[in-house]
Amino acid sequence: MNALFPVPPHAGGTATDDLVVVKEVSRHFGGGRRLFGRGAAPVVRAVDGVSFTVRRGTSFAIVGESGSGKSSLARLVVGLIKPTAGEVVIDGTPLSRLDAAGLRAMRRKAQLVLQDPRASLDPRMSVFETLAEALTVHGLYPERTARLERIDAVIGMVGLSTVHLGRYPHELSGGQRQRVAIARAILCEPEVLVLDEPVSALDVSVQAQIINLLTDLQAKLALTFLVITHDLALVEHMADAVGVMYLGRFVEQGDVRDVCGAPRHPYTQSLMAIAAPVPPGARGREAVVLEGSIPSPLAVPPGCSFHTRCPLARQLAADAADTVVIPDGRVPRLCAEAAPPAVPAPGGSSTATCHFARRHLPASPP
């Protein structure tokens, strides 16, 4: 019988409905003494002062290119790595106050689903052994009959049958492996699922099935999602709010209808142009082309970190007197030298970290 399991109650001390609260979190790597040679190792600012909240039962998406810091932020949220600065609070409990046992218990509440199930599943363990191990780690369902019933129920929830329990990862398709990874995540009655590129490693024909499965599970189990992705089309389908990440920071953040429907930051507009290309001959719409690759986090550009690739900055430099030369052209001095503030949208629920966010920007796709 595929009975739904009860959702664990939230902490009694939680004053608001914000289940996940990330406060000015940074994670820097390096900076220590070199193993060979003199001086300190360079500092990689993987995450640099990110803040957001996720309300219970909703979905928050973090979107950006590879190298923007999304996966590091996901691991900070579930406590797999510790922040250099800032705080992550899950259900009213700051992770920094927890010891090893407390973190293990918290990870039952916040589960991580990785991009590639082939890498996250042990090839030497059957599906049943993989699921049973998760229950053992968290001390759940020690009695054999209850454990078998629990595993049977959850494997049915993800669209597999008990036949699959005896199989090994190499005997499953990519979609089936991802269903097993999702089953392992929901097996321990979590409240939060952190989905790190949950469908990018799957065939296009299977992606929609997994997205629909996740959406159904969220509704049935009252789950809260943190979705890590590079695909704004997926964000529009799954998320309630979104943070657009570039070189460790959010450049735009807010309600998904505002950010995706009327993006104000040139980087967000560029990502939207990739997700929904402008058809040939379309009138009233202008494609925003994103050129070049994301800079190394070892050398984050000064000022606005996006100015080295920003099509708007190049456009404005053509009319501005005070500009500076960069390798591929000119940009306003303001963009190259001053960090932009987070500018709220007039009457909206989003902010864009851009010096020119209040100006007219190229039209976004409808």
Secondary structure per residue as TSV (DSSP state, phi and psi in degrees):
chain	resnum	aa	ss	phi	psi
A	1	M	-	360.0	127.8
A	2	N	-	-91.8	65.2
A	3	A	-	-76.5	142.3
A	4	L	-	-73.8	138.7
A	5	F	-	-88.8	152.8
A	6	P	-	-71.3	143.5
A	7	V	-	-76.8	130.6
A	8	P	-	-64.0	143.2
A	9	P	-	-67.5	151.8
A	10	H	-	-80.0	167.3
A	11	A	-	-60.4	138.5
A	12	G	T	-63.4	-24.1
A	13	G	T	-87.4	1.0
A	14	T	-	-72.1	119.0
A	15	A	-	-87.9	-23.3
A	16	T	S	-123.7	179.1
A	17	D	S	-92.7	11.3
A	18	D	E	-81.4	106.1
A	19	L	E	-78.2	-40.2
A	20	V	E	-118.3	125.1
A	21	V	E	-127.1	119.7
A	22	V	E	-112.5	118.9
A	23	K	E	-115.1	106.2
A	24	E	E	47.0	47.1
A	25	V	E	-81.7	134.5
A	26	S	E	-130.5	148.2
A	27	R	E	-139.0	113.8
A	28	H	E	-113.6	139.1
A	29	F	E	-113.2	151.8
A	30	G	E	83.2	-160.7
A	31	G	-	89.2	-10.7
A	32	G	S	-84.4	-175.9
A	33	R	B	-69.8	136.7
A	34	R	-	-67.4	147.7
A	35	L	S	-67.5	-42.5
A	36	F	S	-126.9	141.6
A	37	G	S	95.7	-179.2
A	38	R	S	-105.6	160.8
A	39	G	S	82.8	176.9
A	40	A	B	-92.1	152.4
A	41	A	-	-69.7	150.4
A	42	P	-	-65.1	153.8
A	43	V	E	-96.9	128.1
A	44	V	E	-99.3	115.7
A	45	R	E	-92.0	79.7
A	46	A	E	-66.1	-42.0
A	47	V	E	-132.0	133.4
A	48	D	E	-140.0	83.1
A	49	G	E	76.9	51.9
A	50	V	E	-98.9	135.6
A	51	S	E	-133.7	138.4
A	52	F	E	-168.2	165.2
A	53	T	E	-130.8	151.3
A	54	V	E	-126.8	118.3
A	55	R	E	-76.8	148.8
A	56	R	T	-55.5	130.2
A	57	G	T	83.2	3.4
A	58	T	-	-110.1	178.3
A	59	S	E	-123.7	130.2
A	60	F	E	-117.0	128.5
A	61	A	E	-107.3	142.3
A	62	I	E	-117.2	117.4
A	63	V	E	-122.7	146.0
A	64	G	-	168.9	170.8
A	65	E	-	-73.1	167.7
A	66	S	T	-61.3	135.5
A	67	G	T	94.3	1.4
A	68	S	S	-83.9	-13.5
A	69	G	S	105.7	8.2
A	70	K	H	-62.3	-48.5
A	71	S	H	-67.6	-36.1
A	72	S	H	-62.2	-40.1
A	73	L	H	-64.9	-39.4
A	74	A	H	-60.3	-42.2
A	75	R	H	-71.4	-27.7
A	76	L	H	-67.0	-40.0
A	77	V	H	-65.1	-38.5
A	78	V	T	-91.1	3.2
A	79	G	T	80.6	15.7
A	80	L	S	-74.9	-27.5
A	81	I	S	-130.8	154.8
A	82	K	-	-97.7	144.3
A	83	P	-	-73.2	148.5
A	84	T	S	-70.7	-35.1
A	85	A	E	-151.9	161.9
A	86	G	E	88.4	-174.7
A	87	E	E	-146.2	142.5
A	88	V	E	-112.1	127.4
A	89	V	E	-119.6	122.9
A	90	I	E	-113.3	117.9
A	91	D	T	53.3	41.3
A	92	G	T	85.5	-1.8
A	93	T	E	-111.1	116.3
A	94	P	E	-67.6	130.6
A	95	L	G	-64.9	-26.6
A	96	S	G	-66.3	-19.4
A	97	R	G	-88.8	-3.6
A	98	L	-	-95.3	140.8
A	99	D	-	-85.2	-172.5
A	100	A	H	-59.4	-42.6
A	101	A	H	-66.5	-38.4
A	102	G	H	-66.9	-38.1
A	103	L	H	-66.1	-37.9
A	104	R	H	-63.0	-41.4
A	105	A	H	-66.8	-37.7
A	106	M	H	-68.1	-32.5
A	107	R	H	-68.0	-20.6
A	108	R	H	-66.8	-32.4
A	109	K	H	-81.1	-31.2
A	110	A	E	-123.1	104.0
A	111	Q	E	-103.3	146.0
A	112	L	E	-108.2	129.5
A	113	V	E	-112.2	118.0
A	114	L	-	-86.4	167.5
A	115	Q	S	-65.0	-46.9
A	116	D	-	-111.3	102.5
A	117	P	H	-64.7	-22.7
A	118	R	H	-64.0	-33.0
A	119	A	H	-85.8	-25.8
A	120	S	H	-90.6	-13.0
A	121	L	S	-102.6	135.4
A	122	D	-	-70.5	119.6
A	123	P	T	-66.5	-16.5
A	124	R	T	-89.9	-3.2
A	125	M	S	-114.6	138.0
A	126	S	-	-71.2	169.1
A	127	V	H	-59.8	-42.2
A	128	F	H	-62.1	-45.0
A	129	E	H	-63.9	-36.5
A	130	T	H	-63.2	-44.9
A	131	L	H	-71.3	-40.3
A	132	A	H	-63.2	-36.9
A	133	E	H	-61.2	-40.3
A	134	A	H	-61.6	-40.6
A	135	L	H	-66.9	-37.2
A	136	T	H	-65.1	-44.0
A	137	V	H	-58.0	-38.9
A	138	H	T	-97.4	6.1
A	139	G	T	65.8	35.6
A	140	L	-	-107.1	145.5
A	141	Y	-	49.7	61.2
A	142	P	-	-71.0	-25.1
A	143	E	S	-75.8	133.6
A	144	R	H	-59.2	-46.7
A	145	T	H	-62.9	-44.4
A	146	A	H	-63.8	-37.0
A	147	R	H	-66.3	-44.1
A	148	L	H	-62.5	-41.9
A	149	E	H	-64.0	-39.8
A	150	R	H	-64.1	-46.3
A	151	I	H	-66.0	-41.7
A	152	D	H	-60.9	-41.5
A	153	A	H	-64.6	-45.1
A	154	V	H	-72.0	-37.1
A	155	I	H	-65.3	-30.6
A	156	G	H	-71.6	-33.9
A	157	M	H	-61.7	-32.1
A	158	V	T	-93.9	8.9
A	159	G	T	86.8	17.0
A	160	L	-	-110.5	172.9
A	161	S	-	-119.8	172.0
A	162	T	G	-63.5	-19.1
A	163	V	G	-60.2	-34.4
A	164	H	G	-73.7	-15.8
A	165	L	G	-64.1	-29.5
A	166	G	G	-88.5	0.8
A	167	R	-	-92.9	160.0
A	168	Y	-	-104.3	160.4
A	169	P	G	-51.6	-38.1
A	170	H	G	-70.6	-13.9
A	171	E	G	-91.7	2.3
A	172	L	S	-112.1	154.8
A	173	S	-	-76.2	170.4
A	174	G	H	-61.0	-41.6
A	175	G	H	-65.4	-39.3
A	176	Q	H	-66.4	-38.3
A	177	R	H	-62.9	-40.2
A	178	Q	H	-68.3	-33.1
A	179	R	H	-64.1	-37.7
A	180	V	H	-65.2	-42.3
A	181	A	H	-61.8	-38.8
A	182	I	H	-68.3	-40.6
A	183	A	H	-59.7	-43.5
A	184	R	H	-61.6	-36.2
A	185	A	H	-69.8	-42.0
A	186	I	H	-85.9	-9.6
A	187	L	T	-58.5	-35.7
A	188	C	T	-96.5	23.0
A	189	E	-	57.5	56.0
A	190	P	-	-77.5	167.7
A	191	E	S	-105.3	-27.1
A	192	V	E	-123.6	132.0
A	193	L	E	-112.4	123.0
A	194	V	E	-98.0	110.2
A	195	L	E	-103.5	104.4
A	196	D	E	-93.3	100.2
A	197	E	S	48.7	61.8
A	198	P	S	-67.1	-19.2
A	199	V	S	-126.1	-0.3
A	200	S	T	-67.7	-23.0
A	201	A	T	-90.5	3.8
A	202	L	S	-105.0	158.6
A	203	D	-	-62.4	150.7
A	204	V	H	-57.9	-37.5
A	205	S	H	-66.0	-23.3
A	206	V	H	-95.2	-23.7
A	207	Q	H	-57.4	-45.0
A	208	A	H	-63.0	-37.0
A	209	Q	H	-62.8	-43.2
A	210	I	H	-69.7	-39.4
A	211	I	H	-61.9	-43.8
A	212	N	H	-64.3	-38.5
A	213	L	H	-61.1	-47.2
A	214	L	H	-62.6	-40.6
A	215	T	H	-63.3	-42.2
A	216	D	H	-65.1	-42.7
A	217	L	H	-64.2	-38.4
A	218	Q	H	-61.4	-42.5
A	219	A	H	-68.4	-41.6
A	220	K	H	-73.0	-36.7
A	221	L	H	-108.0	6.7
A	222	A	T	54.3	45.3
A	223	L	-	-83.3	154.7
A	224	T	E	-110.0	131.9
A	225	F	E	-110.8	138.8
A	226	L	E	-118.4	109.1
A	227	V	E	-104.2	121.1
A	228	I	E	-100.8	124.6
A	229	T	E	-158.9	163.5
A	230	H	S	-107.3	1.0
A	231	D	-	-108.2	107.9
A	232	L	H	-69.8	-22.6
A	233	A	H	-65.3	-39.5
A	234	L	H	-65.9	-38.6
A	235	V	H	-59.5	-45.8
A	236	E	H	-61.2	-30.5
A	237	H	H	-82.9	-36.2
A	238	M	H	-107.1	-24.0
A	239	A	-	-104.0	154.6
A	240	D	S	-96.6	-34.9
A	241	A	E	-138.5	161.6
A	242	V	E	-147.4	146.2
A	243	G	E	-120.8	124.6
A	244	V	E	-93.4	120.0
A	245	M	E	-109.5	136.0
A	246	Y	E	-143.9	120.6
A	247	L	T	50.0	48.4
A	248	G	T	86.9	-2.0
A	249	R	E	-131.0	157.1
A	250	F	E	-82.6	126.0
A	251	V	E	-98.9	-19.5
A	252	E	E	-153.0	143.2
A	253	Q	E	-155.0	142.1
A	254	G	E	156.5	-165.3
A	255	D	E	-59.2	137.7
A	256	V	H	-62.4	-29.9
A	257	R	H	-68.4	-35.6
A	258	D	H	-74.9	-46.5
A	259	V	H	-69.6	-45.6
A	260	C	H	-83.8	-31.0
A	261	G	H	-78.2	-34.5
A	262	A	S	-143.9	68.1
A	263	P	-	-62.9	139.5
A	264	R	-	-110.2	-19.6
A	265	H	S	-91.8	137.3
A	266	P	H	-57.6	-31.0
A	267	Y	H	-68.4	-43.8
A	268	T	H	-62.2	-41.5
A	269	Q	H	-61.9	-37.8
A	270	S	H	-65.3	-42.8
A	271	L	H	-64.7	-37.7
A	272	M	H	-66.2	-35.4
A	273	A	H	-65.6	-32.5
A	274	I	H	-72.1	-41.4
A	275	A	H	-70.5	-33.4
A	276	A	S	-136.1	81.6
A	277	P	-	-59.2	147.6
A	278	V	-	-74.9	123.4
A	279	P	-	-68.2	150.7
A	280	P	T	-58.4	134.4
A	281	G	T	82.3	3.0
A	282	A	-	-67.9	137.2
A	283	R	S	-102.5	149.3
A	284	G	S	79.2	4.6
A	285	R	-	-132.2	142.6
A	286	E	-	-125.6	125.2
A	287	A	-	-70.2	135.5
A	288	V	-	-105.0	108.5
A	289	V	-	-89.9	129.3
A	290	L	-	-99.0	113.1
A	291	E	-	-104.2	155.0
A	292	G	S	75.3	-177.2
A	293	S	-	-116.3	162.2
A	294	I	-	-64.0	133.8
A	295	P	-	-63.5	163.2
A	296	S	-	-69.4	136.9
A	297	P	G	-66.0	-9.4
A	298	L	G	-73.3	-20.9
A	299	A	G	-140.2	72.1
A	300	V	-	-68.6	127.9
A	301	P	-	-58.1	144.6
A	302	P	S	-71.0	170.1
A	303	G	S	67.3	-133.8
A	304	C	S	-77.3	119.8
A	305	S	T	-64.0	-15.8
A	306	F	T	-92.6	-2.8
A	307	H	T	-65.3	-23.9
A	308	T	T	-71.5	-15.8
A	309	R	T	-123.7	1.8
A	310	C	-	-77.6	117.9
A	311	P	H	-67.8	-31.0
A	312	L	H	-68.2	-40.9
A	313	A	H	-61.5	-40.4
A	314	R	H	-66.3	-38.4
A	315	Q	H	-64.9	-44.2
A	316	L	H	-69.6	-30.6
A	317	A	H	-64.2	-24.0
A	318	A	T	-66.8	-25.4
A	319	D	T	-110.1	-4.9
A	320	A	-	-96.9	143.5
A	321	A	S	-83.4	-37.1
A	322	D	S	-94.9	91.6
A	323	T	E	-127.3	167.1
A	324	V	E	-129.1	154.8
A	325	V	E	-89.1	131.5
A	326	I	E	-118.7	169.1
A	327	P	T	-51.1	-35.3
A	328	D	T	-109.8	20.2
A	329	G	E	147.9	-147.1
A	330	R	E	-125.8	152.0
A	331	V	E	-140.2	158.1
A	332	P	E	-57.5	142.1
A	333	R	H	-57.5	-36.3
A	334	L	H	-56.7	-43.1
A	335	C	H	-66.9	-38.0
A	336	A	H	-80.0	-20.1
A	337	E	H	-120.5	-21.8
A	338	A	S	-119.0	132.1
A	339	A	-	-69.9	129.0
A	340	P	-	-75.9	150.7
A	341	P	-	-81.9	166.0
A	342	A	E	-83.4	110.8
A	343	V	E	-98.0	119.1
A	344	P	E	-71.4	148.3
A	345	A	-	-75.7	138.2
A	346	P	T	-64.2	116.4
A	347	G	T	73.5	5.3
A	348	G	S	-110.6	-174.1
A	349	S	S	-119.6	36.2
A	350	S	E	-135.0	161.5
A	351	T	E	-130.4	147.9
A	352	A	E	-129.2	129.4
A	353	T	E	-90.9	82.3
A	354	C	-	-151.8	135.1
A	355	H	T	-61.3	-27.1
A	356	F	T	-114.7	26.8
A	357	A	T	-65.1	-25.0
A	358	R	T	-83.8	-10.9
A	359	R	S	-81.5	166.3
A	360	H	-	-68.5	127.0
A	361	L	-	-111.1	160.9
A	362	P	-	-55.1	145.8
A	363	A	-	-62.0	139.6
A	364	S	-	-94.4	161.1
A	365	P	-	-62.0	145.9
A	366	P	-	-70.3	360.0
